[in-house]
């Protein structure tokens, strides 16, 4: 695996390839990321991953400074997953001057849910993803469905700017008990880790209620919020939304359940597509 730290190094190495397949990450890699790399591999003639902890997508009180930087094990994992090229710029290389030109995604999609609770988050994500796309110039890029809204916001950005990049969504990888794999799971204490699966259980309960014929979405959402609160969580949202655009659904439209909740100091997100 070749490692490029600067844009000229990246461009030089990419020059002989036509169809880069790209997996952007912030490092602290787990099996979910590696699955994205493996999925990307047959889709291009060179498999590129990036590691860049993007300051722009963190709020001032969030974990930018403490976000785990696990360089050696990340490189080892990427090598074993078959990554050919790792782009790992430092802040000066990616943002040589203050990044005052930013991508503001459609607020209808980006200012709800995650964007509501983390204002500016998707501006930061879209800005860095646009910049990474411009550096790597991939033909295809793979993103996890675990960050469901992020995937939708990026798809929308790519469509609106007519970027010649196919965006592939990859199924969420889960631990044996059902907890969605996430870099932030590493923040959980042993007791919290045992409890954490309740987030996906709450989504499954919403799914079961719908499957058993219940159609009062507000009541299903309220029960899910209450069940987590009673277990000591601080939920931001547990909602049922239209899968197409994450807005309030009309009867019969395909749904996705989305959740974000804090367990102790750790904020976890998860989602479940519901097929009735
Ligand atoms: O999902 C992530 O890890 C990040 O939001 C991304 C897409 C790498 C942008 O920093």
Boltz pocket constraint, residues with backbone or C-beta under 6 A from the ligand:
constraints:
  - pocket:
      binder: B
      contacts: [[A, 24], [A, 25], [A, 26], [A, 52], [A, 54], [A, 57], [A, 124], [A, 125], [A, 128], [A, 129], [A, 147], [A, 150]]
      max_distance: 6.0
